[in-house]
Amino acid sequence: MGIKWVWGCFLPCLTLLVRAFHLVNGQDVYYPVANLSSSWPNNPYPHHYVDSDDRTVVMPILLRKTSTDASFVCGFYCNYDCNYYLFAVLMFPNSSNQTIRFPKVVWSANRNIPVQANATVQLTQGGDLILREVDGTVVWSTNTPGKSVVGLNLTETGNLVLFDSNDASVWQSFDHPTDNLVPE
């Protein structure tokens, strides 16, 4: 009975420890798709963000690893002091040590209206992707309610796409370019 008790306590603790180690190192944690009724707060706490060598801070929502030289992340982004954030898609060079180094903005929703910490991005049940400031003010939206959206995808080319049940694009960031880098 003693060994069963030890294993009963030890294994769950070991599982939690392994999962925590996995999250700390950020190894193979790629999630390029999100479903309706998802919400992502911009919480700038150490376990929610990636701090790059160039003092860029990214709070990932979607990640897409590619087989090419670069991968993509969609989330909240800030540089240096982090008083304000963009909701953006960033491209970063693939590296062997699983780090996000020197990300470059490919597209941003709110380039002229950055948000504060604790702003929120929400993929509503109605299929609209909305960026809200801390006080609830809508800063940006895809304006896609009622268009049969079933999910959000970050593609291998860095295109942020709202798609329907047939996997057809309803809205995509490439149709709404900003003054940022566009991959070839």
Secondary structure as UniProt FT lines:
FT   HELIX           2..25
FT   TURN            26..28
FT   STRAND          33..35
FT   STRAND          38..41
FT   HELIX           46..48
FT   STRAND          50..51
FT   TURN            53..54
FT   STRAND          56..64
FT   STRAND          70..79
FT   TURN            80..81
FT   STRAND          85..93
FT   TURN            96..97
FT   STRAND          104..108
FT   TURN            111..112
FT   TURN            117..118
FT   STRAND          120..123
FT   TURN            125..126
FT   STRAND          129..132
FT   TURN            134..135
FT   STRAND          138..141
FT   TURN            145..146
FT   STRAND          149..154
FT   TURN            156..157
FT   STRAND          160..164
FT   TURN            165..166
FT   STRAND          169..172
FT   HELIX           173..175
//
